[in-house]
Amino acid sequence: KLSMFSEGIICVSKSLMDSMKKLGFKNSFYIIPNVVFEGYENVDIKNVDIKMVEKNKNVIKAIVLANLLDKTKNISGLLKGFKMFLEKYGNEFKDNVVIDIYGDGKDREKLINLAIDLGLYNKDVFFKGTISNKEIKGFMSDYDFFVMFSRVETFSVATLEAMLCGLPVIATKSGGPEEYIIPEYGLLIDIDNIDQLSDAFYFMCKSYFKFDKQRISNFVRENYSYESVSNKFKELYQRYIINT
C-alpha cells in the first residue's frame, strides 16, 4: 500500500525490478546499484592493492564469501561441484586447488559434515568463519578467483568486492551478476548446474592468470564507488525536485 504514495521505486538491479513488477507494483522504477564495501566509509576503494598472479603456482586458491544459508547460497551444491571437478581434473593440477569459505550461518555444521563426507574438509575446502569488509581489503587479492553458486541474488555485493580486488569470478545467473559480468570478468553458469560449475572450476584453474585484474577492478571503481552511486541518487532527486 505504501507504494501508492511513492513517486518511484529504486531497485539495485533489473532482476529485482522485474520481480517487483510481477508482484503488481506499477510505480516508476529506477535502477541504482549498491555500493561496494557499503557501511565502511573508511575503506578507500581507490587504494585497494591489486596483486599480480603467478602462472603455474603451487596452490591455486579460490574464495567464497557467503551467508551459510544453504537454501539460497547453495554451498552444498558448490561443494558437490568442486568434488566433481577434483574427480575429473584433479590429477592435472596435482590436487593443489583449494577453496576458502568465509561466512557463517545456520547451516554451517551441516555443510561441514557434507565436506567431511565428500573428503574435502580441511584438505581441499576450509571454513574460515566470519570476516569484516575492512579485513577483506587486506587479503582478497591473494586469491586467484571467486566463486558464487547462489540460487537467488538481487545484486551480490560479495561478487563485486572480489572484482574490486581484481579477481575473475564464477557466478550463477541468479538475478544480479548477469547484469555486470562479461567474459572479460569471469563466467556465468546456470543455477544448480554442478556440471557447469565443475567445468568452470577447470576453466578458471587453467586461465585465472590471463584475466586483466586491473581492468576488472577499474570497472567496479568506476561504477560502484560511493561517488558514482551517490551521483545517481543526486541526479534522481534533482529531477523530482525540479518537476515538483
N, C-alpha and C positions, 0 to 999 in steps of 0.2 A: 504493500500500500504506500510506503514511503516514496517509492519510485514515481508515484503520480505527482509529487511535488518537486521533483528534481528537474533541472534544466537538461541534465545529461548524466550518463553513467560512464565512468572511467574504468577501463579494463587493462590488465597488464599484458594481454595477448589477444590475438584474434580468436583463438580457440575458446577462451573464456567468454568473449563477446558472443560468439555463435551459440555457446551453451545457454547463456542468459536469454538470448532471443528465442531459443527453443522453449524456454520456460514461460515465455509470454511477455517479456519486457519489451516495451515499444518506444522507449526513450531514444534520444540521440545518443550514440555511442562514440567514445573516443579511446584510442589505444595509446597508453603511456606506460612504458615498461618499468619494472622495478630497478632499483639502484643496486649495483654490486657493492657488497660489504655494507648493506643497509644497517644503520644504527651504530656504526663505528666511525664517527666523524674524524677521529684522529688517524685513520688509515688513509694514507695518500696513495691512490692507485697509480699516480704518475711515477712513483718510486718503487714499484714492485720489481724485484730482481728477476730478470729473465735469464736463466742459465742455459748455456749450450748443452746439448745432449751428446752422448757418446754412442757411436755406432759399434755394434758388437760388444757391448759391455757385458760384464759377468752376470749381472742380475737385472732383468727388466722389471720395472715396478709400476703397477697400476694403482690408482687411488679411487676409493668410493667415499662419498660424503652423503650420508642419508640418515633419516629417522628410521630406526629399525622396527617399522610397522610394515609387516610383510604384505598385507593386503594391497597396499598402494605402491610401496617401494620395491616389492618383488625381489628381495635379496636372495630368497631361496632359489628363484629362477636363475639369478646371476651365478650363484654357487654351482648349480647344475650345469649351466652353460660353460663355466670355467672348467669344470671337471671334464666335460665332453672335449673341450679344447685340448686339455692335457693328455687325454687318451688318444686323440687323433694326431696331435702335433708336438706333444711334449718332448719327444726324443730329439726333435730338430733343434730345440733350444736347451738341451741338456737339463730339462726340468728346472731351469733357472728363471721362472716367471712367477712373480708373487703379487698378491693383492692385499693392500692395507685398507681396512674398512673403518672409517671414523663415524661415530654416532652411537646413539643409544636409543632404547625404546622397549616396549613391552614384549617384543618377540626376540630379544637378544639371546636368551637362553635356548629357545627353540632353534634359532639359526646357528648357534654354536654347536648344538647337538647334531644338526644336519651336516655342518662342516666336519665334525668328527666322524660321522657315518660315511661321508664321502672320502675320508682320508686326507682332508685338506687342512684341518685345523692346526695352526702353529707350525705348519710346514710350507704350505703354499698360500694360505689365507690367514691373515692376522687381524683380530678385532682390537682396535686401538682405543675405543671409548670416545667420549665427547671431546670436542676441541673448539676453541673460540675462533671467530673470524679473524681476530687480530693475530692469533698464533698461526693461522693458515698461511698468512703472508710470508712467514719465515721459512716454511719448508715445502710449500706446494710445488714449486718449480724443480724440486729434487726428483719428482716423479716423471715418468715417461708419457703416460696418458691417463685419462679419466674415464670412468665407466658409470653410466646411469641406466638402469634397467626398469624404471618405474612403469606402472600401468597408467597412472594419471599424473600429469603435471600441468599447472596453469602457466608456469613460466620456467621454473628451475634455476633459481639463483646459484645453486651449487655448481651447475654446469658452467655458467658464465664466470664464476670465481676461478674455476680451473682454467678456463680460456684466458682470463686476465693474466694468469701466471704463465701463459704460453703453451699450455698443454692441449694437444689434439684430444678429441673426445669420441667416445662411443655413447650414443644416446638413443632412446626409443622415440618413436613418433607418438608421444604421449600427451601432446597438447601444446606445449610451449617451444621445445627445442627445434622443431621443424621450421619455425619461423626465423631462426637465425643461424642454424648450422648448414653450411655448404661444404662441398667436398674438400675445399682448402682448409677447413677447420676440423673435419672429422667425419664420422659415419653415422647415418641414421638407420635404425633397424626397426622391424615390426615388434609390437608389444607381445610378450610371452614367447617369442620365437628363439628358443635356445640354440637351434641350428645356426641361425643367422648370427647370434651372439658368439658362438664358438668360432665361426669363420671371421667375425670382426676382430676377435682377440688375435687370431693368426695374422690378419692384415696389419693390425697395429704393431705387433711384435716384429714384423718384417719392415715396417715403414715409418715408425714413430719419428725417426731422426730425419725424415725427408720433409716434415712439415715446417713451415716458416713460423717459428714461435713468436717472433716479434710482430708479424702480421696478425696473428691470432690475437695477441694481447692488444695491439693497437685498435682493432675492431671494437673490443669491449671498452677501452678507454674513451673512444670517440662517441660511443652510443649509449653507455650505461653509467657514466660518471654522475656525481651529484649535479655538476654544472649542466650537463646535457639534459638530464631528466627534469631538473628544476626549470630550465628554459622552456620545455614543453608545457609544463604546468602554467608558467607565466604567460605564454602565448595564448593558452586556452582561456585563462581567467581574464586577460585583457580583451579578448574577443567578446566575452559575455558582458564585461563592464561597459564596453563601447556601445553594445547593442541594447543596453537597458536604460 
